[in-house]
Amino acid sequence: MNEFLLQAYEKGEKVVLIVDEAQGLKPAMLEEMRLLSNLETAKSKLLQIILIGQPELKKTLSRPEFRQLKQRINVRFHIPPLTEEETRAYIERRVTSPGQRAALYG
């Protein structure tokens, strides 16, 4: 992995690992994420890691054993629940994009 990341770095490429539903990761896998976050050159990190998850992820990362991983998180963002209007627009968009033409709501 380190060799691959160094080759990408030499080519000017950025490598990003995106983990969706990260709240389901086992502690051993979160430790692997922490170790991967250590891969760097003197000038920059070789791997950007993005964890996306439910509120349980925040709780997990608050545990003492994940202190080092939590310290390496540069950006945090919480998306609040959709309002009724946003939910309606989202559903309409999801239904009309595959070709549905009739409105869902009278």
N, C-alpha and C positions, 0 to 999 in steps of 0.2 A: 504494500500500500504506500509506504513512504517513497519508494522508487517511482511509482506512478505519479504521486503528488509532486515530486521534485521535477519530473519530466514536464508535467503540466505547467509548473511554475516557470521553467526555463522557456517554454513556448509562449508565456504571457497569458495562459489560460487560468481561469478561476474554477475551482471545483467546489460544488455545493452539495451537501448531503441534506435532503429534506425528509424528515420523518413525520408523517401524519399519524394521528391517533397515538401520540407519544405517551399519553397517560397510561397506556397499556404495556409499556416496556418494563421488563423485569429489572430489578436492581443491578444485576450483572451486566445487562445491556447498557444501562445508564453509565455504569463505570467504564465500559468500552467507549462510550461517547466522550467521556472525560479524557480518556487516554488519547483518543483521536484528536481532541482539541489541543493536545500538546505538540502535534506535528507542525513545525515551523522552521523558517530560516531565520537568519539574524535580522531580517527586515520585515518579514510578514508571516502570517499564518498560512499554512498550505491548504487548509480545509475550512470552509465555512459550514457550520451546522445550524440547521433551522429545525426546531422542535415545535410542532403544532399539536395542540391537544385540548382536551376538556379541562375544566377547573381543577380536576383531580391532579393534573400535572403540576400545577402550582403547589399544591399540598405536598406532593411527593418530593419536589425539589426543595421544600422547606425542611425536610428531615435532616438531622445532623450529618448523616453519612454522605449526603449529596452537597455539602457546603462548598466544596471545591468546584464542582460542576456549576452550581448556582452562581458562584463568583465570576465565572467565565461568560456568563450570559450578558451580552452587550445591550440588547434591545428586548423589551417586553411590551406586548400589546394585548389588551383585553378587548374582545369584540362583544359589546352588549347584545342581549337578545333583540331580535327584530320587533318593531312595532307591528300592530295589526295591518297598517297600511303597507309597510315594507314587506310583510309576509305575503300579502295579497299580490303585490307587484312581482315579488320573486316567483310565486307559483304561476302567475300569468306568463311571465317570461319563460319559465321552464316548460310550460305546456305549449306555448306558441312557437318556440324555436324549432321543434321537430315538425311543425306544419299544421298544428291545430289552429283553426281560424275562428271558431265560435268562442265568444266570451264565456268564462266559467261562471260569472256572477251576473244575475239578472239585472 
